[in-house]
């Protein structure tokens, strides 16, 4: 039995609340970044979204690729 399963069996409410807290935190970070980048897109590119979308895809691939010089991190998705 994994450590996470043991923790879940001992304290299910705490385990679920901790995980929901992490999920909520990630969603709020994503939301804040989304709105911030949307404002930057409007300011820098006059609201032309395809330029920033293409730049975001390229930057995202570079961020995933550069640490280990492969894209194996995408296999986990």
Steps between C-alpha positions, in 0.01 A plus 500: 500500500635841408564775750222710348246222542605451861461872563158497333382209715622663823372854437270512195361849567845654547634319194214620280507854635876525443464377143202728432703790639784425259256467209328828590836674534606381155172614346534845657859531381391396150214751507727782610759420237229474235360844576844654537620362169173600334561859616858480372371363169261791469773751588788353294320357197180704488287198589625279215489168684664269245840666545507444875346153459779393265763657726346319800514163326865549403595625847314211666679242288835664579425500874419128486791413268795695641555340845555143368527564125200279421122514512446190717317714757209507254471120518370530857198698381 
